Amino acid sequence: MMIKDTITLLMRKFFKKQVSIAVLSVKWLDLKRCEGKVKAVTLQNYNRQINLHINPILGFYDVSSVSEEVIQMFIEILMKDKGLNPTTVRNIVGRLSEIMNFAVKEGLIYNNPCTLVLLPKGKNKKGKALTLEEKISLEKVLSTQKIPQNIAIQLALYAGLRISEITALRWKDIDFKQGFIHVQHSFKRIQTNNKEQKTILHLGTPKSQNSVRAVPMNRQIKACLEDYYKVLNDIQAQDESFVVGKKNGSFYDVRAIQRHFVKLCKIAGIEHCHFHDLRHTFATNAKESGIDIQLISEILGHAHTATTMNIYLHPSDTYKKEEIKKMDQIPENEYLKVKSIIEKICSEAV
């Protein structure tokens, strides 16, 4: 068996196929399409990255001639000449790496050169949670009108839903009797080849498997939805109509909701706030209410609790003060007991 492997390696070395990155990327995309594991909109995004960024620079390169140095040069061009941000560059190089892994499997190269390059460090976009004062101010503004755009904001604030999930909700997804919101769809903006309309909204499944979930309704969001449902017309109230819908039952564009939110923030006197910060606010409020972190993570549709803890929780100063007071509640005899145990452990360690 070893002799056969050696012969195979020698044959590959001296009789390599001359395949360009452009040709290989088409084969790789076809393979992904045939596997059926990747969503159509994701495949479209892959195709866009390849045609817009990878092939114009590396397309004519033979796969075997793409070295670590070539890819490092590619990264420099994306950063300096094209002015792309670090996160976008990392995504593009990630796509190139998948193509190069495919080349390894096809026997065109021995190792993936992408594994050795230095990638630009992406800046984490830190969200924030509204302060109690900001939350109260926003709630006052929201209470003045029972309109679809306001319901969208309340669904994020009181249920922690993503804006793409909120705009895709239909009334059949709201179970008032059992008290659950069933998240089963989301909107995603995709590129088109139409010069007049460069992007369109695609209704598909949510971000990941964990995003398909049943979100329990608290008293606030249930009351908001029930009151809003009462003022809808016959078309808007149909099961198939969108919750955040127009008078004809159709959906609102995500951008329209975001613009409305910015407008309300100005009225409420809230600065530097994004719609997604409402999701952060929900997570923080849930944690400060004593809800288990695992449950919060599941409600938000996260695959890992670390994502919830490290990105979405922003303890308020008030909560910090209240929590630290718990240390004052430890009886002196318990404190001395714990102190003795700690000292004993430390002495044994030495």
N, C-alpha and C positions, 0 to 999 in steps of 0.2 A: 504493500500500500504506500509506503514511504517513497519507493522508487517512482511509482506512478505520480505522486504529488510533485516530486522533483522535476520529472519530465514536463508536467503541466506548467510549472513555474517557468522553466526554460523556454517552453513554447510561447508563453505569454510575453516573455522578455524580448525575444527576437522576432516575434510575429504579432506585435500589438496592432490593434485596429486604430486607425486614425479617426477619432470621433471628436467633433467640436462640442464646446459647451452648449451652443445653440441647439444642436441636434439632440444631445443627451437630455437637455432640459425638457424637450418635447416628449421624449420617451418616458421620462420620469413623471411628467404630468399625466400622460396616458395611463401609466401604471396606477397612479393615485386615483384616477377616475374609474378604472376598472375594479379596483379593490372595493370601492363604494363605502369606505370608512370616513371619508372627508366630505363635508357639506359642499353643495354646489357654489355657494357664495364664498366659501373658504378657498375653493379651487380657483375661482375667479380672481381672488386676491393674490394667490400664488402666481397666476398667469400674469397679472399686472406687475408684480415685483420683478418677474423674470424679463418681461418685455420692456419695462420702463427703466430698470436699473442694471440688471445683470448682463443681458445680452448686448446692449449697446457698448459695453466696455469689455466684457470677457467672451462674448458670443463667438468670435472668430478664433479664439484660443483652442488648440488641441487639448483635450482633457489631461493628457500626460505631461503637458508643459506648464500646467497651472501649479506653481509652487507657493510656498509660504510667502515669499517676497512679492509675488504677483498679487496675492490676495491682500497683503498689507498695503500695496499700492492702490488696489481697488477701494479699500476702506478710506484711504486718504482722499481719493477723488470724490467719494460720496460725501465725506465730511466737509472738505474745503471748497471743491469746485461746485458741487451741487447744493451745499449748505444744509444737508439733512441733519436732523437731531440724532444724538447717540442711540436713543431707543429704536428709531427707524432703521438706522444702520445695523444695529444688532439683529433686528428681525430679518433684514435682507441677507446678511451673512449667514444667519441660521438657515435660510432657504437654500443658499448656495451649498452649505454644509450637507444638507440632506441630499442634494444632487450629487455631491462628491462621494457620499456614502454609497449611493446607488452605483457610482462608477467603480467603487471597490468591489461590490457584489458582482458586477459584470466582468470583473477581471481586467479592467482598463488601467487601473492604478493599484498600488499596494496599500497605500495609506491615505487617509483624508488630510490634506494640508491645512484645512480650516481649524483643526484642533490645536494648532501651534501658534495661531496669530493672536495679537493683542487687540482686544475689542475695546472700543470707547466706553467709558463708564456712563451709564444712564442716570439721569437725575430723577429720583423718585418724586412723583407729584404727591405732596402731602395734602390730604383733605383736612377738614376741620368739622367740629360739631358746633352747632349754634349754642350760644350761652342761653341761660334761662330767660334773660331779659329779651334777647333777640327772638327766641322761640315764642314768647308771649306776644311780642310786637307783631310777628308774622301771623300768628293765629288770629289776632284782632282784625288784620287786613283781610285774611281769608274768610272770616265770618260775615263780611259785608255782602258777598255775592255767592249764590249757589250756581256756579258755572263749571263746565268741564275742565278748564285749565286749572281751576282751584282744587278740584278733586284730584287731579294728577299730582299736585304738590302735597296734598294730604296723604295720598297713597305712599309717597316716598317718606314723608315725615312720620307717619304712624304705623306703616307696615314694612318699611325698609326696602321697597321694590326699586329695581333699576328703571330708568326712564324708558328704555326700550321694551321692558316688560309691561309697564303701565299703559303705554299707548297701544299695546297689543291685546289688552284685557277685553274680553266680551262679558256680557251680563251672565251668560251661562257658566262662566268661570267663578262667579260669586255665589257661594252657598250660604245664604243668610241663616238657614235653619241649623246647620251644623257649625256655622261660624268660621268658615275657611275661604281663603282666596286661592284658587288653583292656578298656579303659574305654569302655562303650557306652551306659550308662544312669545316671540319677541320680534321687534323690527330691527333690521340692519340696513344701513345705507351702503349700496354697492355702485361701482363704477359702470358706466355704459359707453358705448361707442357713438352715441348720439351727441353731436356738438351743441344742439339746442338744449338738451337735458343731460348734463354730464353724470348725474347720479339719480338713483331711484331707491325707494324704500322697499325692502323685501321682507315679507312676513314668513318667518320660519320658526324653528325650534329655538329655545333659549341657549345661552352661552355655553353651557356644559350639562352633563347628566345631572349634576347636583342642583342645577338651576331649575330643573323641573321639580316643583315642590308644592306642598299645601301650606300656605301661610295662615296661622291662626289670627283671627281678627280681635284686636282689643276693643274696649268699649268706645274709644274715640273714633276709630276708622269705621266701625260698624254703624255708629250713629250718623256719621258724615254721609256714608253711602246710602243709608235708608232715607235720610232727609232729601238727598239729591235725587234719588230714584222717583220720589213722589212728584217732582216738578217736570219730569220728562214727558215728551209727547209719545204717541203710540209707536212711532218708528224707532225712536231712541230707546224705548223700553223693551224692545224685542230681544230675545236670548242671543241672537246672532249679532246684534248691534254692539259697537264698541262702547265700553264704559266711559272713556274719555272721548266722546264722539260728538259730531256735529248734528244739526237738526235732521239731516237725512240719514243718520246712523253711521256715516263713514268716520274714519279716524282722523285725529289731528297729527300733523307732522311733528316729530320730535323737536325740531328747531323752533316751531311756534310755541311749544310749551316752555322751552328754555328762555325765549324772549319774554314771555309773560312773567316768568319767575324773576327775571332781572328787573322788570318793571315794578313788581310787588316789593322786591327788596329795597328799591329806592324809596317807595312810599313808607315802608316800615323802618327806614333808617338803618338798614343792614348793609355793611360794606364788605367787599371782597368775598362774596359767597357764590358758590356754584351749585347747580341743581343736585349734583352727586353728593354734596355735603349734607343733604337731608338724610341720605342713607347712613352717613357717618353719625348724624345726630340720633337717628333711631337706635343704632347699635350702642352708642354711648349711654343713652337713656335706659335702654334695656339692661345693660350691665349695672348701672347705678341703682336700678330697681331691684337688683338681686337675682336676675334671671341667669341661669347657668350658661357658661360660655359656649358649650357644645350645642345647646339649643339655639342660641343667638346665631351661631355659625350656620346651622341648618336652615334657619328662617331666612338668612341672607343668601343662601344658595352657595356657600363656600365649600370647597372640597376639604380644606384644612382649617382647623381652629387658629393656627398660627397667622393666617391671613387676617382673620377677624381681630385677633389680639394686637398684632403689630401695625396694622394699617387703619383699622376702623374705630378703635377705641381711643377717646380723648377725654380722660377724667377731668371734670371741672374742679376749680379751686375749692368750691363748697364741699364737693364729694371727698376731696383729699383731706380737708379739715375734719369732716365727720368720721372718716375712716381712722385717722390718726388718734382720735379721741378714744378709740377702743383700747388703746394701750393703757390709758389712764384707768380703765375699768377692771384691770387685772388686780385681784386682791394681793396685798403685800406678801402674805405667806406663800401664795402661788408664784409670785415673782421671784422670791428668794429660793424656792424649790427649783424653778427653771434655771435660775442663775447657777445654783450648785451643780446641776446636771451638766450645764455647758462647760463650767470650769473643770469638772471631772473629765469630760471628753477631751478637752484641750490638753490637760496634763498627761493623759494617757497617750495622746498623739505625739507629744514631745518625747 
